[in-house]
Amino acid sequence: MPIRPENLHRYPRDWNEISARIRFERARGRCECMGHCGLAHPGGRCPAVHEETHPDTGSVVGLTTAHLNHTPEDVRDENLLAACQLCHLRIDHGHHRVTRSLTLAARAAAAGQLGLLPETALTRTEPPTPPRPTRSRTPAAALHQLPFPEPDQETKPMARISVKIAPLHPDGTECTHAVRPSGKPRDPDAGCAGRRNYAVVCSACGPVGEPHGLRVLAEPAQTAHRDSHKAALTPATR
């Protein structure tokens, strides 16, 4: 999650390297939440994978690193958890609620409005658990009433399509190894030759265009291809 400017001094200087190690070396790019957020995940662990479509929210997953005790200075491995946006927000929900209440009380006191807020002990409360999406079945008797689309309008649901940026080795194979910010492998014995190019890969269309030398150059192509699928879901006006 974004770091608030007033909290930047609380993070160690090598926080980016620590976070990357937790997310991509220890967690292998998958959310590590085992119910820390209050949800019961299928199989025990959250299935969300970095830069793929979240199975519950339908949005692209951006893996983050959460502090379980909400203390940025504590960067012990046992206090850090690789988490998707949904799990991270739910883990921090109670802490954010308490922090917001204390901030409002401080503002009221600074404005001379003492005594408006009672001095009560603030405790963490979990947000309500959202219902999991279920596949509803339409009764057979009502099927003839559904406006079935024309064959040329049938498209793959966007929630099932993922458009990712795949890092490539010099020989064109996809790189799944842990690398340094420079693109060189962290573990020389892993058999990784480093990352040379970045290709946009669609789960429905396969590779999109030519590979790019830098990841930032591949991101516009990723966005444009994802937008083309979204536009295809909207039927043209006749």
N, C-alpha and C positions, 0 to 999 in steps of 0.2 A: 504494500500500500504506500501511497506518497508520504514522505516524511515532512511533517510540519516544520516551517523555518525555525520556530523557537526551540525545536528539539534536535536540530542538527548537531549541536555541540555534544549531545549525549551519546552519539554513535562513534565507535572507533574509526580511525582513519581508513583501515582496511575492511570496512563493513561490506563493500561491494564484493570483495574476494570471499569473505566469510559466507555471505548470502549465496553466492554462486556455488560454493562448495556444498552447502546444505541442500540446495535445490537440485543440482544436476549431478553431483557425485554420490551423495548419500541417498537422495530420494529418486535419482534416475529420471527426473523430469515429471514425477507423478506426485499428487497431493498425498501427504503423509497422515492426514487426519484420520484417527481411529475412534471417532466419536467425541473428540475434544470440543467440537462445536455444538454438541447436543443432538446431532442427527445420527440415526442408525443407518450406516452405509451398507449397501449390499456387499457381502463378503467380508465386512469388518473395516475395510479401508476405502476412502473416497476414490472413485474411479477417474477423477478429472486429471487430464494430461496436458502439460504445457503446450500452448499454441494449437490445441485441438478444441473441438466444440464441447462445451460442458454438457453432460447428459441431462442435467436438471434445468439449467438456465437457458441453454441454447446459445450462449455467447462464447467468444473465443477465450480460452483460459490463459491467464497471465500469472504464472506461479510466483508466489511471494514468500517471504520468510517472516513468520510470526514469533513474537516473544511471549511465551506462555505465562510469565509473571508480569508482563507489561512493563518491563524495565529494560530500556535500550542498552544500558551499560552492561547488562548480563548477557554475554555472548557464548556461554557454555553450550556445548552441543545438546545437552539434555533440556535446555531451556528454549531451543530453537526448533521450529517446525515448518517444513515446507508446506504451504497451504494455498489452495485456490482462493479466488476473491470471495466466494460465498462462505467458505469455512473461516477465512481470516476475519471477515466482518462479524460473523456470529461469535467467534472467540473473543473479539474486542468489544462486543456490544455492551456488556455490563460496565467495563472500564470506561468506555466513552460516555456512558450515561452518568456515571459518577463524576467524571471530569467536567462534563458540561454543567452539572448542577453546582459544582464548586466554583466554576467560572462565573456563572450567573450570580451566585451569592457574592463573589468578590466585586463584581461590577455594581451590584446594588449597594454594597457597603461603601464603595468609592463615590457613589452618587449621593451619599447621605441618607440612604433608605435602610438603615439598620433595623433589624427586628422583623423584616417582612418575611424572611424565610426561617422556619423553626430549626432549632439545632437538634436534628435527628441523625441517627447513624444511617449512613447510606450503604446499602448492600447491593450486590450484583444480582440482577434478575435476568433470566434467559428470555430471549424473544420467543414468540410462539413458533412452533415447528410448522413450516409450510407443508401443505399436502403434496405428496409426490404425484407427478402426472400419471394418469392412467389412460389406457386405450379403451375408450368406450365403443361398444358395438351397437350399430343401428339395427332395429328390428327388421326382419326380412320383409314384412308387410309394407314398410315405409321406403324401401329402396327405390321403388319406381318414382317416388316424389323428389329424389335428389337430382339437382342439376349437374349431371356428369359433364366434365369438360370434353372439348373436342380432342381427338388424338394428338394434334399438333400443339395443344395447350398443356398437355400433361408434362409436368416437370418433377424432378426429384425434390422432395422437401428440403428447404435450406437447412433445417436442423440436422440433417443427415449428411450434409456436404461440409467438408473442412478444406480450407485452403491454407497451406502452411509453407514456410520457407525452409527448405532442406539444405543444410550445409553439405558440400561435396568435397571428397578427396581429389587430389590432382588427377586420378584415373577416372573420375566421374561417379564413383560409388558414394552413397550417402554416409556421412560421418555421424556416428552416435557416441563418440568418445568425449571425455571431458577435456576441454582445451582452455588455454589461458586467454586473457583479453586480446592478445596479439594474434590468436588463431592457431598457435603452436600447441601440440599435445602436452598435457600436464604429466602424463606417465609415458616416458619414452618406450617402455616395454609393452605398451598396449597394442603395438602394431599400427598406430595411427600415423599417417604421413602429413598431418596438418590439414587445414581447410583452405581450399583454393577458390572455389566459387560457391554461389548460393542460387539455388533454383526454386522457382515457385511451383508447387505440386498441388494439384486439386484431386480430391478423392473421387470426383466424378469424371474429370477430363484428363487426368494424368499430368505430365509436365506441361507448363505453360510458358511458351516463348523460350528464349535462350537464357542460359545461366548468367548471373551477374557477378562481377568481381568483388562487390561489397554488399553486405546485408542491407544497408540503407538504400541502395539502388534497387533492391528487389522488393522492398516494402510497397512502393507505389503500384507495382505490377500485381502484388498480392491483393491490395485494396481494390484495384480496378476489376480484377477477375471476380472477387467476392461480390462487388456491386453488380456485375453483369448477371450473376445468378439471382440476386435479389430482384433486379429489374425483370428477369424472365418470369418471376412468380406473379407479376402484375399483368393481367390480361390486357391486351391493347384495346383501345376504345374504337368501336366501329362506327 
